[in-house]
Amino acid sequence: MEMVGQAATLGPRVWEPRDVETAWALHRACHPASCYVAGGTLLQVQWRSISAMPRHLVSLERIDELQAIRPELAGAPQPPRPVTPGVAGLEIGALVRLAALLRHPLVRTGWPLLTAACQSVAAPAVRSRATLGGNVASGVGDTLPALLALDAQAVWFDAGAYAVEPLDAAWSASPSSGQRSPSALLAAIRLPRCAPLPEPSEARSAVPSVPADHAPPPQQLPAPRLFSFRKVGQREAFAPSLLTIAATWDLGVSRASGGDTSQAGVEPTTHQPTGVGCLIGIGSLTGVGDRSPNPLIGISERLQGVRIAVGGADFPPRRLRACERLLEGAQPCPDLWAQLRAAVLEEFHPPERPWASADYRRQVAANAVAQAFAAPAFADKGGGRP
């Protein structure tokens, strides 16, 4: 471990530990006059707005294990971190730069929603320094709604042990709740699988499609791949977000003889979405996917695996669970989009600010969420953009 810096009157001392355990111990020993620092982009913005800088900065930049991106294999534990049984996906170290995520082939092919969210953060120079862990730990980062929509998990190191919890529990488990100490360190973010991970030799090519007449084995069934991401600000680029909206979903099919689908059950589609992106407006991206017409008679598409999350630069993100329940298992239609818009207005209550009223943000969120789901469905029927 190394320490750099000058006297407290000239600036904080910067500690540079080489492992997670030492970083945690340093933060705990110096608390409350200490904080973790990675890329430092948020701290730089806050430098003039806070009354006093912490006397001790615990830099995480020399901890190699926090800078890795690891594919996870179901049933294959990666000590010392516990593995959620049956879940395969990607583990992203807290110090991975946003710019690195944008270039990483597995992230681009398997989790394009996260790619879209990283692309929306600040300018390229900032993304080359900013880290995913810092964006998450801020509590208001633009990647957070996307991560919530992807059912991401947080890997924490605290008191000598690692623990994994759903990311949306992070704000309910504040240090004051006793569930985590003030020195808890965010070590990684885990993403459940959104598509079969390509082999290393195929990592830079598109994920191969699955023939419509050949269902993949259960462990290979793709999770939700249709997605939408939208950031709304007061100008087109490099501005704090008034709203950041992310959603993921999939389409299943319901079957019934004679074309009657009213009593049919929902089954997963047997084709592989490609996750092709389609611009639908400034600051928004929708993954339309390759949904070829199914040759079976008497089927209809139904929404499943719906996740919707909304956040902003001045309030923590949250899932819109009532809206998710409304859409789950429903058949896409214009009446459903009207119900969805009303449901967002009912469930979403952002704070009132001088620069953006709560009612304005509720209306924008309701329109954006309804458009996100309606745009791919409308395009499938040859109607183009609604």
C-alpha positions in Angstrom: 0.0 0.0 0.0 1.1 3.5 -0.8 0.1 6.9 0.6 0.4 10.1 -1.4 -0.6 13.6 -0.5 0.3 16.6 1.6 -0.8 18.1 4.9 -4.5 18.3 5.5 -4.4 22.1 5.1 -3.4 21.7 1.5 -5.5 18.8 0.5 -6.6 15.3 1.4 -4.3 12.4 1.8 -4.7 9.8 -0.9 -4.2 6.1 0.1 -3.5 3.5 -2.6 -4.2 0.0 -1.3 -3.6 -3.0 -3.5 -6.5 -5.2 -2.3 -10.1 -4.9 -1.2 -9.4 -6.0 2.4 -6.9 -3.2 2.9 -9.1 -0.6 1.3 -12.0 -1.5 3.5 -9.8 -1.4 6.7 -8.3 2.0 5.7 -11.8 3.5 5.1 -13.0 2.1 8.4 -10.0 3.4 10.4 -10.4 6.9 8.9 -14.2 7.1 8.9 -16.0 9.5 8.9 -13.2 11.7 7.4 -12.7 9.3 4.5 -14.3 8.3 1.2 -13.6 5.8 -1.6 -12.5 7.3 -5.0 -12.1 5.6 -8.3 -12.3 7.7 -11.5 -13.0 10.8 -9.4 -15.3 12.4 -12.0 -18.2 12.9 -9.5 -15.9 14.1 -6.7 -14.5 16.7 -9.1 -17.9 18.0 -9.8 -18.7 18.2 -6.1 -15.4 19.7 -5.1 -16.7 23.3 -4.9 -20.2 22.4 -3.7 -19.3 20.6 -0.5 -18.2 22.4 2.6 -15.1 20.4 3.2 -13.2 17.7 1.4 -12.7 14.4 3.2 -9.2 14.3 4.9 -8.6 10.8 3.5 -9.3 9.5 0.0 -9.0 5.7 -0.4 -8.2 5.2 -4.1 -9.2 1.9 -5.6 -7.3 2.3 -8.8 -4.6 -0.2 -8.0 -6.9 -3.1 -7.0 -6.7 -5.4 -10.1 -9.7 -7.5 -9.2 -12.1 -4.5 -9.4 -11.1 -3.9 -13.0 -12.1 -7.2 -14.6 -15.1 -8.3 -16.7 -15.8 -12.0 -16.1 -18.4 -14.3 -17.7 -20.2 -16.3 -15.1 -21.1 -19.9 -15.5 -24.1 -21.4 -13.7 -23.1 -23.8 -11.0 -19.4 -22.8 -11.2 -18.5 -20.7 -8.1 -15.8 -18.1 -8.4 -14.4 -17.8 -4.9 -14.5 -15.9 -2.7 -17.7 -14.4 -4.0 -21.0 -16.5 -3.7 -22.7 -17.4 -6.9 -26.5 -17.2 -7.3 -27.6 -20.8 -8.0 -28.6 -21.4 -11.6 -27.8 -17.9 -12.8 -25.2 -17.3 -15.5 -24.2 -13.9 -16.8 -21.5 -11.3 -16.5 -19.7 -9.8 -13.5 -18.3 -6.3 -14.1 -15.8 -5.0 -11.6 -16.6 -1.7 -10.0 -13.6 0.0 -11.5 -14.3 -0.9 -15.1 -14.4 2.4 -17.1 -17.6 3.2 -19.0 -15.5 3.6 -22.2 -14.3 0.1 -21.7 -17.8 -1.2 -21.4 -18.7 0.5 -24.7 -15.9 -1.4 -26.4 -16.4 -4.8 -24.8 -17.8 -7.4 -27.2 -19.7 -9.4 -24.6 -21.4 -6.3 -23.3 -22.3 -5.0 -26.8 -23.8 -8.3 -27.9 -25.4 -9.6 -24.7 -26.4 -6.4 -22.9 -27.0 -3.6 -25.5 -29.2 -1.7 -23.0 -26.2 -1.2 -20.8 -24.2 0.0 -23.8 -26.9 2.5 -24.6 -26.9 3.8 -21.0 -23.1 4.2 -20.9 -23.2 6.0 -24.2 -25.5 8.6 -22.6 -23.1 9.5 -19.8 -21.3 12.9 -20.2 -18.6 13.3 -22.9 -16.0 10.8 -24.2 -13.3 12.3 -22.0 -15.4 11.8 -18.9 -16.4 8.2 -19.9 -12.7 7.4 -20.2 -12.3 8.1 -16.5 -15.7 7.4 -15.0 -16.3 3.9 -13.6 -19.5 1.7 -13.5 -19.1 1.4 -9.7 -18.8 5.2 -9.3 -21.9 5.7 -11.4 -23.8 3.2 -9.3 -22.5 4.4 -6.0 -23.6 8.0 -6.7 -27.2 6.8 -6.4 -28.3 8.9 -9.4 -26.1 7.7 -12.3 -27.6 7.3 -15.8 -26.7 3.6 -15.9 -28.8 2.8 -12.8 -32.2 2.6 -14.5 -30.7 0.3 -17.1 -29.1 -1.9 -14.5 -32.4 -2.1 -12.6 -34.2 -3.1 -15.8 -31.6 -5.8 -16.3 -32.2 -7.2 -12.8 -28.6 -6.5 -11.9 -27.1 -7.5 -8.6 -24.5 -5.7 -6.4 -21.5 -7.5 -4.9 -20.4 -5.8 -1.7 -17.3 -6.4 0.5 -17.9 -5.6 4.1 -16.4 -6.8 7.4 -14.2 -9.4 5.7 -16.8 -11.1 3.5 -18.5 -10.6 0.1 -22.3 -10.4 -0.1 -24.6 -10.3 -3.2 -28.0 -8.5 -3.2 -30.4 -7.2 -5.8 -29.3 -3.7 -6.9 -32.8 -2.3 -6.2 -32.2 -3.2 -2.6 -29.2 -0.9 -2.3 -31.2 2.2 -1.4 -33.4 0.4 1.2 -30.2 -1.0 2.8 -28.6 2.2 3.8 -25.7 2.2 6.3 -28.0 3.5 9.0 -30.3 0.5 8.6 -27.5 -1.8 10.0 -27.5 -4.1 7.0 -24.1 -2.6 5.8 -21.4 -0.7 7.5 -20.5 2.9 6.3 -17.3 1.3 4.9 -19.0 -1.3 2.7 -17.2 -1.3 -0.7 -19.0 -2.0 -3.9 -16.9 -4.6 -5.6 -18.8 -5.5 -8.7 -22.1 -5.5 -10.6 -23.6 -8.8 -11.8 -25.8 -9.1 -14.9 -28.1 -12.1 -15.5 -27.8 -13.6 -18.9 -29.7 -11.8 -21.6 -28.6 -14.1 -24.4 -26.3 -17.1 -24.8 -22.8 -15.9 -24.3 -20.8 -16.3 -27.5 -17.6 -18.4 -27.6 -14.4 -16.4 -27.3 -13.7 -16.9 -31.0 -17.2 -15.5 -31.8 -17.1 -12.6 -29.3 -16.8 -10.0 -32.0 -19.6 -11.4 -34.2 -23.3 -11.3 -33.8 -24.9 -13.9 -31.5 -26.1 -16.7 -33.8 -29.8 -17.0 -34.3 -31.8 -20.1 -33.3 -33.9 -21.7 -36.0 -37.7 -21.2 -35.5 -38.3 -25.0 -35.6 -35.6 -25.7 -33.0 -36.2 -24.6 -29.4 -32.9 -24.1 -27.5 -32.5 -26.2 -24.3 -34.0 -24.5 -21.2 -30.7 -23.1 -20.0 -30.1 -21.5 -23.4 -33.5 -19.7 -23.7 -32.8 -16.0 -24.2 -34.0 -13.7 -21.4 -35.7 -10.4 -22.4 -33.8 -8.8 -25.3 -36.2 -6.1 -26.5 -35.2 -2.9 -24.8 -35.7 0.8 -24.7 -33.5 3.5 -23.2 -34.2 7.2 -23.0 -32.5 10.2 -21.4 -34.3 13.5 -21.2 -32.4 16.6 -20.4 -32.5 20.4 -20.9 -30.1 20.1 -23.8 -29.1 17.4 -26.2 -25.8 16.4 -24.7 -23.6 16.7 -21.5 -26.5 17.8 -19.3 -27.9 16.3 -16.0 -30.9 14.2 -16.8 -34.3 15.3 -15.9 -35.4 11.7 -16.5 -33.6 8.5 -17.5 -35.9 5.7 -18.5 -35.0 2.1 -19.2 -37.1 -1.0 -20.0 -36.6 -4.6 -21.1 -39.1 -7.2 -22.2 -39.7 -10.2 -24.3 -42.5 -11.5 -26.5 -44.0 -14.9 -25.9 -46.7 -16.6 -27.9 -50.1 -17.9 -26.7 -51.7 -20.7 -28.6 -55.2 -22.0 -29.1 -57.0 -24.1 -31.7 -59.1 -22.4 -34.3 -57.3 -19.1 -33.7 -58.9 -18.6 -30.3 -56.1 -17.3 -28.0 -58.3 -16.0 -25.2 -57.6 -19.1 -22.9 -54.2 -19.9 -24.2 -51.1 -20.1 -22.1 -48.0 -18.1 -22.8 -44.9 -19.9 -24.1 -41.5 -18.4 -24.8 -40.8 -17.6 -28.4 -38.5 -20.1 -30.2 -36.6 -17.6 -32.2 -33.6 -15.5 -31.1 -34.0 -11.7 -31.1 -31.0 -9.9 -32.5 -31.4 -6.8 -30.4 -31.0 -4.4 -33.4 -31.2 -0.8 -32.3 -33.6 1.7 -33.8 -33.4 5.4 -33.1 -36.8 6.8 -32.2 -35.9 10.3 -31.0 -33.2 12.4 -29.5 -31.5 10.6 -26.6 -33.6 7.4 -27.0 -32.9 4.0 -28.3 -35.1 1.0 -28.8 -34.0 -2.5 -29.5 -36.5 -3.8 -32.0 -35.1 -7.3 -32.5 -35.8 -9.8 -35.3 -39.3 -11.1 -34.8 -40.2 -12.9 -37.9 -43.8 -14.0 -38.4 -44.5 -17.3 -36.7 -45.9 -19.9 -39.1 -48.2 -21.5 -36.5 -52.0 -20.9 -36.8 -53.9 -19.3 -33.9 -51.0 -17.6 -32.0 -50.7 -14.1 -30.6 -47.7 -12.4 -29.0 -47.8 -11.5 -25.3 -45.4 -9.4 -23.2 -43.3 -11.2 -20.6 -40.3 -10.5 -18.4 -41.3 -6.8 -18.3 -39.0 -4.5 -16.4 -39.4 -0.7 -16.3 -37.1 1.7 -14.3 -37.1 5.5 -14.1 -34.5 7.8 -12.5 -33.0 11.3 -12.7 -30.0 13.3 -11.7 -31.8 14.5 -8.5 -33.6 11.5 -7.3 -32.8 7.7 -6.9 -34.1 5.4 -9.6 -37.0 3.0 -9.0 -38.8 0.2 -10.7 -42.4 0.9 -11.8 -43.7 -2.4 -10.5 -47.4 -1.7 -10.9 -46.8 -0.9 -14.6 -44.8 -4.1 -15.0 -47.7 -6.1 -13.6 -50.1 -4.4 -16.0 -48.0 -5.4 -19.0 -47.0 -8.9 -17.9 -48.8 -11.5 -20.0 -50.8 -8.8 -21.9 -51.3 -8.8 -25.6 -49.9 -5.6 -27.3 -52.6 -3.3 -28.5 -53.4 0.4 -28.6 -55.7 0.1 -25.6 -52.9 -1.3 -23.5 -50.6 1.6 -24.3 -53.3 4.0 -23.1 -53.6 2.0 -19.9 -49.9 2.0 -19.5 -49.7 5.7 -19.8 -52.3 6.2 -17.1 -50.5 3.7 -14.9 -47.2 5.6 -15.1 -49.0 8.8 -14.1 -50.5 7.0 -11.2 -47.3 5.3 -9.9 -44.5 7.7 -10.7 -44.0 10.8 -8.4 -40.8 12.6 -9.0 -39.7 15.5 -6.8 -40.8 19.1 -7.5 -37.9 21.3 -8.7 -37.6 24.9 -9.8 -36.2 23.8 -13.2 -38.7 21.0 -13.7 -42.0 20.5 -12.2 -43.1 17.1 -10.9 -46.1 17.1 -13.3 -44.0 17.8 -16.3 -41.7 14.9 -15.5 -44.7 12.6 -14.9 -46.2 13.5 -18.3 -42.8 13.0 -20.1 -42.2 9.7 -18.4 -45.7 8.4 -19.2 -45.4 9.4 -22.9 -41.9 7.9 -23.1 -42.7 4.6 -21.5 -45.9 4.1 -23.6 -43.9 5.0 -26.8 -41.1 2.6 -25.9 -43.5 -0.4 -25.9 -45.7 0.8 -28.7 -43.0 1.6 -31.2 -41.7 -2.0 -31.9 -45.2 -3.5 -31.9 -46.5 -0.8 -34.3 -43.5 -1.2 -36.6 -44.2 -5.0 -36.8 -47.6 -4.3 -38.3 -46.0 -2.2 -41.1 -47.0 1.1 -39.5 -43.6 2.6 -38.9 -43.1 4.9 -36.0 -46.2 5.9 -34.0 
